[in-house]
Amino acid sequence: MKTAEEQSTSQAQIAQLLEENQQLKQQLNWFKQQLFGRKSEKRLVDNAEQASLFDETASSNKEIAPKETITYQRRKPKQRNDNCVTEQGLRYDDTVPVEVIELSAPELEGEHAEHYDIIDTKVTRRLAQRPGSYVVLEYRRPVVKHKASQTLSTPAAPTSVLENSITDVSLLAGLLIDKFVYHMPLYRQHQRMQQSGVTVSRTSLTNWVKHAITLLKPIANWFWPLYGELHEVVFGWSPSRGRDFIQQQLQGFKGTLLTDGYKVYDAFVNDQDGITLAQCWAHTRRYFHKSLDAEPGLAEQALQYIAQLYQIETHIQKKQLNGQKKLDYRCQHSKPLVDDFFNWCYEQRQRADLLPSNPLSTALNYVRNHQTQLCVYLANPDVAIDTNHVERTLRPVPMGKKNWLFCWSEVGAEQVGIIQTLLQTCKLQKVDPYRYLVDVLQRISLHPARDVVELTPRLWKEKFAGNPLLSDVDRLGK
């Protein structure tokens, strides 16, 4: 017969085991969701007027289309011979188009032209890229001889962005756009080149991309995204998520800092003057979304509160309210709703049956700890309700994560940050990234270092977009 003390101890152990079991179930459900489930937090609303995709009645009435057999012939690919190797190592077959660019010798122009003869022609070839195809630019430079002195001279080949390289600037821009905008790994670009009749090594592609990004480094200055009020974004890279990096990046910053609630920002702002910390409502919503399985009714109620706040923001955007009008509308409609939500959260935290391990407890405590920061957007019309605009710029990084295989090195990760900084800012500024890269890759070596900020996408749009530098292959198309 167990004593009262033993029974009490057993019941406590049973309660502890039940709580641990519940925690393990929650972890297991989370992993299942990550592997097999839907990750979007978007609220789905059933539409009764929309027909079902699997409506058997509708599908049974459709007639089965008759089938037909189609035969075709395809040309056997040509075998590459050794004669296609140029003196520069560029290899291509006769299916690759060649554009000839005749360069003139200055000696053959003017009043002394009769003193010179053309005795030979030197050829320089570079690989260029057009949308969906490749072309070889063949520069023909006459070798001229002065009749009296018998001296020879040849005009210099056009300057290449990469010294002693067979690449045209259009190819470099194309490699970067395909890899970092369209997430096409270099091995697939290499396969496309081979299918187009061009033979280069994959190592060459990697080196070209690396050297091109190195040229752009002074512009980007530096996957920790920082979004500015002038619609510019910087992807800084850090080996850790410690405070030192954010201290360096935000040195001298004054104003409102909207964050995702990461604790490093709290520690940073507490030691700074002139910085107001604001909190993202989307991250708050995420905690309640995670508690749907444990507390479906209460979690849904919290999500409904937050959904109403987003409906108000949608209305503000549709009406294009700004400044004081936006602030007044938020104070009239959003603030009472936020107050009701905070009161509701307080009431739920008083429940004696709500265990600390319950995901809803985590969500409620998150709201309590960030209540002041969550209200900042109600007092400042320039502060967004969430950081989704920042996360949208970050999306290409996880989308192309299998593309960043060279990020095992710090140099490689930093280079991803540099190119994504420029490409995503081009997107925000509505700048064509191809035209931008073709221009700045040529311009940066000539531009004064003290004015390199003028080559950032926002200022480049103002100063150079009207008359950008073109590649030779683009000039041929005009």
C-alpha positions, 0 to 999 in steps of 0.5 A, a space after each residue: 500500500 503506497 503512502 500519500 507521499 508516494 502517491 503524490 510523487 507518482 502523480 507528479 512523475 506522471 504529470 511530468 512524463 505526460 508533459 514531456 510526451 506532449 512536447 515530443 509530439 509537438 516537435 514531431 508534428 513540427 518536423 513532419 510539417 517542415 518535411 511534408 506540410 504546407 509552410 505558408 501562413 496565408 489564410 485560406 478561405 473556401 469559395 463555394 462558387 469555385 468548381 472543384 478540381 476533382 469534380 467527377 461529374 464534370 470530368 465524366 462528361 468530357 470526351 476523350 481526345 483521340 490519340 495519334 502517333 507522331 514520328 520525327 527525325 533529328 540531326 546527329 550532333 557534329 563531332 568537334 574537331 581540334 581545328 576549332 581551338 583558337 589561339 586564346 583557348 576559345 573552342 566552338 563549332 560551326 553552329 555558333 554564330 560569329 559576328 565580325 567587327 572590323 577595327 580600323 587602324 588610325 594610320 590608314 586615316 588622314 593625309 599620310 594614309 598612302 605611306 602605309 600598306 595592310 600586310 596582314 590581319 590579327 584576329 581576337 575572339 571573345 565569347 558573348 551572350 545574347 538572351 538564350 544564345 551565345 555568339 563569338 565576337 571576332 575582332 579583325 585588326 589590320 597589321 599595317 607597314 610603313 613603307 619608308 621605315 618598314 615598321 609594323 603596327 596594329 591597333 589594340 584590341 578592345 579592352 576586356 573587363 577581365 584582363 586577358 580573358 575571352 569573355 565579353 561583358 555581356 557574357 559576364 552579366 549573363 552568367 550573373 543574372 542566370 545564376 543569381 536571379 534565375 537560380 541556374 547553377 553554373 553546371 547547367 549553364 555549362 551544359 547549355 554552352 556545350 549544347 550551343 556548340 561552345 566548349 569551356 571548362 566549368 572552372 573557367 565559369 567559376 573564376 569568371 563569376 568570382 572575378 566579376 563579383 570582386 569588381 563589384 565589391 566596392 559598390 556593394 560595400 558588402 546573409 543579413 539583410 538591411 532594408 533602407 527607407 530609400 528602398 535599398 537593401 544590403 546583404 551583409 554576411 557574418 560568420 555568426 549571429 552575434 551582436 558585433 556584426 549588427 553593431 558594425 553595420 548600424 554604426 551611427 544609425 538614428 531612427 526607427 529599427 523594425 526587426 523580427 524580434 531577434 534578441 540581439 537587436 534588443 541588446 543593441 538598442 538598449 545601449 544606443 541613443 536615438 533608436 526606437 525598436 519596432 517589432 514585426 507582427 508577422 513574426 508574432 502571428 507565426 507563434 500563434 500559427 504554430 500553436 494551432 495543433 495544441 490550442 486550435 480554438 484560442 490560436 484561431 481567435 488570436 489569428 483573427 485579431 491579427 488578420 483584422 490588423 492586416 485588413 486595415 493595412 490593405 485598406 490603407 494601401 488601396 486608398 494610398 493614405 500617407 503621412 497624417 492621414 495614415 496615422 489617423 486611420 491607424 489610430 482610429 481603427 488599428 489601435 482599439 483592436 491592438 488594445 483588445 488583443 493585448 487584453 485578450 492575451 493577458 486573460 489567457 496568460 492567467 489560465 492555471 491549466 496552461 502549461 509553460 510547454 504549451 506553444 500557446 504559452 510561448 506565443 502569449 509570452 512573446 506578445 508580452 515581451 514585445 508589446 511596446 515594440 508592437 505598438 510603434 507602427 501605430 505612432 509612426 506612419 512610415 513604419 510598416 506593420 511587418 518585415 515582409 518587404 525585407 524577407 521578400 528580398 531575402 527569398 532568392 537566397 534560400 530559393 537558390 541555396 543549392 546554387 551556393 555550393 561554394 559558400 563553404 568558404 567565407 569569401 564565397 558567402 561574402 560574394 553571394 551577399 555582394 551580388 544579391 545586394 546589387 540585384 535585389 536593389 535593382 529590383 526594388 528600384 525597377 532597374 534592368 539588372 542586365 543593363 546595370 551590370 553591363 554598364 557598371 562592370 565597364 564603368 567601375 574601373 574608370 569611375 573615381 573611387 571617391 564617387 563609387 556610391 554613384 554606381 549603386 542602383 538607385 543613383 545609377 538610375 538617376 545619373 547613367 540609366 539614360 545613356 548606359 555603356 553597352 556591350 559590343 554584342 548589344 551595339 551590333 543589334 542596334 
